[in-house]
């Protein structure tokens, strides 16, 4: 019997656990902020500590919700129980966060009113200061945390809005990126995208080489030495050219192609030109309408490979000696 797969191997479970950890971090940060706000409010007349009891009540509710059991069906490839437990934790954390935010706003309301009265009495701040939420020097005493390091005082300044919203955007982007590339697989990763582009480039390269091979002529042709090209030239020679030149190039109606004597030049360019245009007055037809330039180059290269092969019954040399 195969082992039962672990729920932690499911990408959806990993994603939900990451969401839980992020929300848990947000709860810790908000809890610290709430403690600081509660301390500020406690210093004022009529301060109350009811928030802690309410939070503990929410946490107790979360403890009860975390202990629920569900039927063992599957959702997104995981058991129904695992799915609803994770979902319950996420919902509970969201509720706790909303509760903490509400209490923080309530506790800071009085302080905000006091600061508002102080700020309204001061001259209007520059737009750059408002954009960065810079506090005037007159408020430094309220922000001082009492820590002094070699004359450098620590102030409880809030981060600028542009920085905070930029940070929030990176969190949203990271969640979308993780879902799109690592869980939903709706877009290729960098390595997969590279492999796709390489395959496209190979297709384009093959098409280019195919076209460039047919652009060859008697001036640009080069001697081909590849086994595939020689074999392709041999097939054409033994089915078409052997009638005049013999199957081994020993000659017949046409001249011997295995010696060093040539009627119209013995270079690969000359042989290519002879095959392409022919010599009608000597019985050699033009093959340019029968074979492509790349095929003629293969035939010419095969003819050049016959030099010095010494077949049986070779025809007497004709033409000029070329080395």
Secondary structure, 3 states (H helix, E strand, C coil): CCCCCCHHHCHHHHHHHHHHHHHHHHHHHHHHHHHHHHHHHHCCCCCCCHHHHHHHHHHHHHHHHHCCCCCCCEECCEEHHHHHHHHHHHHHHHHHHHHHHHHHHHHHHHHHHHHHHHHHHCCCCCHHHHHHCCCCHHHHHHHEEEEEECCEEEECCCCCHHHHHHHHHHHHHHHHHHHHHHHCCCCCCHHHHHHHHHHHHHHHHHHHHHHHHCCCCCCCCCCCCCHHHHHHHHHHHHHHHHHHHCCCCCCCCCCCCCCCEECCCCCHHHHHHHHHHCEHHHCECCCCCCCCHHHHHHHHHHHHHCCCCCCCCCCCCCCEECC
